Amino acid sequence: MNGIEKCKVEVEYNFLNDYEAKRFLSKLDKEFRRKGDFDLLREICIVKFMLETGIRASECLQLLPSDVFLNQSYIHIRAEIAKNRKARIVPISNPVLHCLSHIIREQRKIELVKPECTGLWFKKDGTRYTYGSLSKRIKTFAKWAEIPKEKVYCHNFRHYCATSRLKAGEIGNGRPANYGSYRSENVEALCPL
C-alpha cells in the first residue's frame, strides 16, 4: 500500500541448543541409573525419540508396537494419526531402536497381564500417556537438568530436531524438509500394510 512501510520484526526463538539437549538427556540417563524405574525409562525413550525424529507428540503417543519396524530401522506414522492425514515413515537411529526394542519387549510382558494395553506408550497402571501428562513429566525433567522450562516442551523437540538437521546439512539448500526416506510416497514400498 502507498505510504505504509513494512516494519521488520525480529523474532527470538527460545529452542534447546545442542549443549542443553545433551545435558537434558544426560541428566535423564543419570536419574534412570539411580532409580531404575521402568516408567522413567519409557519416558526417556519417548523424549529421545521425539528429539531425534521431530515427530509430533500427538503422533508419538498414538503409536502402536506394530508401527515400529525394528529390523528396517524406521517407524510408520499411520494416516489416521498424522496431522495431515498422510502416512509417512520416519527413520530412527540404533540407540533409539535399542531403547524401543527394550520397551516393546517389556510391554509385551505387561500385555499378558493387562490385554487392554495396546499402545506403544502406556504406564504400569495400563493407562496411556496423554499430551498433558507427558508435558508435565518433561517440565519435571527440565527442572532436574536445570534448563528453563520455557525451552523444554513437546513441540520444541520438533524445532530442535529441524534445527539440528539444518545445521548438519540434512535439510535446506535444496534438500527436502522431509529428508531422505521421510516421505509419504515411500510408505507403500517399505511398509507392508
Protein Blocks (a to p, Z undefined) as FASTA:
>chain_A
ZZiacdddddddddddfklmmmmmmmmmmmmmmnopaklmmmmmmmmmmmmnopafklmm
mpcfklpcfknopacddfklpmnlpacdddddfklmmmmmmmmmmmmmmmmmmmmlmbfb
dcfkopacdfklmmmmmmmmmmmnopafklgcfklmmmmmmmmmmmnopggjhiafkgpj
lcfklmmmmmcZZ
